[in-house]
Amino acid sequence: MKTAFSLVGACLLAGCSVPLIRPNAQQTVAEQYSTAKPAGSAALDVNWWSRIGDPQLTELLSLAQTNSPDLRSAAASVMSARAQAGQSRADFFPSVTGQASSTVSDSDAGRRSETSSMLLDASWEVDLLGRVRNASRADITRAEAEEMSYAGSYVSLAAEVADDYVEYRACRLAEADYREARASQQETLEATRSLVDAGMSANSDLSLAGANVASAQINLTQQHADCQIAAQSLAKAVGVSQGQIDAILAKGGGLPKAKPFQVAAVPADMLRQRPDVIEAEKRFAASLLDLKVAQANLYPSLTLGGSVTLSDATSWSFGPALSLPILDGGASKSKVRVANADALTAAESYRSAVLTAVAEVEGALTRLAAARANVASAESLVQQYQAYFDAVDEDWKAGGASLLDREEARRQVQSARITRITQRRTLLGQWITLYKAVGGGWVPPTQLSPAKSKAAT
């Protein structure tokens, strides 16, 4: 025992510590958003999707939560991390194993003998420097990070499904406009044919009218294909068959109406409800605990062990075992440096997550403000071009305008109507983007910051 204590003293005198670079995850953010926040009567919550009032969207989100491969993978990661945390917690308790054996032997003299034995072995590491405790806390923290990752995956999935759904509905509205344009072109072709037959119009007008019908058919066919692709994207995101998606989409029509919601007053409030920020924070905290574990491995560890032979009550053993890291070629110190570098990386990842979160909200607010203004401008655009087309159309019927003039006016009003649909779709998309950027209504069970995390102290 005296020799053991001498070795421990030699280790301490030699200096088992390793110089470290202290990780710093502090990131300053602005006190206020630079872009004006939209007015909203309702607070941000997880029920925002249902408050939009579109039953097909609600059904798709419910199916995605159950069937999405990405979300299922995230759930499996949570299960794995929780199991790992449970395995680490088991290290707090003694390990007991049992052995039982029975043998039968036969000698040359014809004697048969039977022997049996039962043995219990037990061992328990005395957590002198907190290695076991910190390793368990690190795995528990990583499991919590995986739970945050799952929450973030659901927020992203819900936003993707909603955005794809809005894209599909907008596509169908545009398809209806193209179909109407083709029907109008067909009517123009018939009217022009009658005028040509009556000698009141040139054959070139008939050729132009026929070309316009063909062009309208091309636009309609392409738009129909785009809508099918949008529906196929929904099937992939939701994780169900195309037939099931098509059946759901056939039930409704038109764009849903966005419901304005309140945005966190300051960026700091928003950061406490973004799953990815909380995840990065917890991974940073786990890396600091890993660093403590690596430092503890530089020093001796004490294990208590013993065994009892149940078949012989007088046969037993018990005693401590001291593990001394004397010479390992610098491997233990290198592991500390690796853990230190991992902690530095995790700190910068947290800072990056904070900066990304603030930038995404600022960008979403800016684009939302532009989209709201553009919707109003698009409405005026349609009204003005429609009035212009109506005037040219009357003039063409009276013989004062050419078919070319009328078709140019018609293309302008159709383009304006498509622009209106696009801007309405963009506005909805920006509300969805903003909802995702501020955390998607998800509320974390605890609100921590790196400065307040126990693991960071």
Secondary structure by P-SEA (a helix, b strand, c coil): caaaaaaaaaaaaaccbbbbcccccbbbbbccccccccccccccccccccccccaaaaaaaaaaacccaaaaaaaaaaaaaaaaaaaaaaccbbbbbbbbbbbbbbccccbbbbbbbbbbbbbbbccccaaaaaaaaaaaaaaaaaaaaaaaaaaaaaaaaaaaaaaaaaaaaaaaaaaaaaaaaaaaaaaaaaaaaaccccaaaaaaaaaaaaaaaaaaaaaaaaaaaaaaaaaaaacccaaaaaaaaaacccbbbbbbbbccccaaaaaaccaaaaaaaaaaaaaaaaaaaaaaaabbbbbbbccccccccccbbbbbbbbbcccccaaaaaaaaaaaaaaaaaaaaaaaaaaaaaaaaaaaaaaaaaaaaaaaaaaaaaaaaaaaaaaaaaaaaaccccaaaaaaaaaaaaaaaaaaaaaaaaaaaaaaaaaaaaccccccccccccccccccc
